[in-house]
Amino acid sequence: MEEAIELSCRYLLEEITVFSALSDQGWKVELYPGPELRVLVDIAKGEYSRIPQGLKERVNVELRIAGGRTD
């Protein structure tokens, strides 16, 4: 369990770092196939201080497939 938590934390940090770096390089809008990471939603709401500017400026568009096949 401890290793799973450690790996999850590393994954989250890596994801946040990539999103911040992309925004810093001018890629401000992202299309993401699924829901945004909750921590990134909280950052966008301004719930944390001392956040890199890139994370404050990014825009995420969640992609969802509505409906489905009926046959």
N, C-alpha and C positions, 0 to 999 in steps of 0.2 A: 504494500500500500504506500509506503514511504517513497519508493522508487517511482510509482505511478504519479504521485503528487509532484515530485521533482520534475519528471518529464513533462507534465502538463504545464507547470510554471515556465519551463524553458520554451515550450511551444508558444505560449501566450506572449512571452517577451520577444521571441523571434517575429511573430506576426506583427506586433505593435511596432517593432523596429523597422520592419519592411514598409509598413504603411506610412510611417513618419518619413523615411528616406525617400519614398516615391513622391510624397507631397512636397518635400524640400526640393526635389528635382523638377517640380512643375506639374506633376501628375496629381492634380487636386481632386478629380472626380473618379470614383471607382465603381464599377459594376461588380457586384459580389453575388455568386450563386447561392443565396441563402441568407439567413439572418445575420446581422452584424454582431460581432462580439460585444457582450454586454458592457464590458469595461470601455470600449470605444464609444458606445452610445453615451455612457456617463461622461466621458471626456468631452464629447460634442455638446453636452448639456452644461458644461462648465463646472462640473462637480469636483474637479481636482485642480489644485494650484500647481504651479511650476511644471507645466506641460510644454513640450517643445512646440514651437510655432507651427511646424508642419502638421502636427496632429490637430491643432485648433482650426486650421484652414481647410482640412479635407472634407469632402462630401462623399457619402456612401449611398449607392442606390442598390437596394436589396432586390434581387430577381426572384420571383415566385411564379410557379406554373399553376394557373388557376384551372379548376375543372379537371377534366380527365376524359378518357375514352369511355363510351357507354356501350360498346359492343362486346 
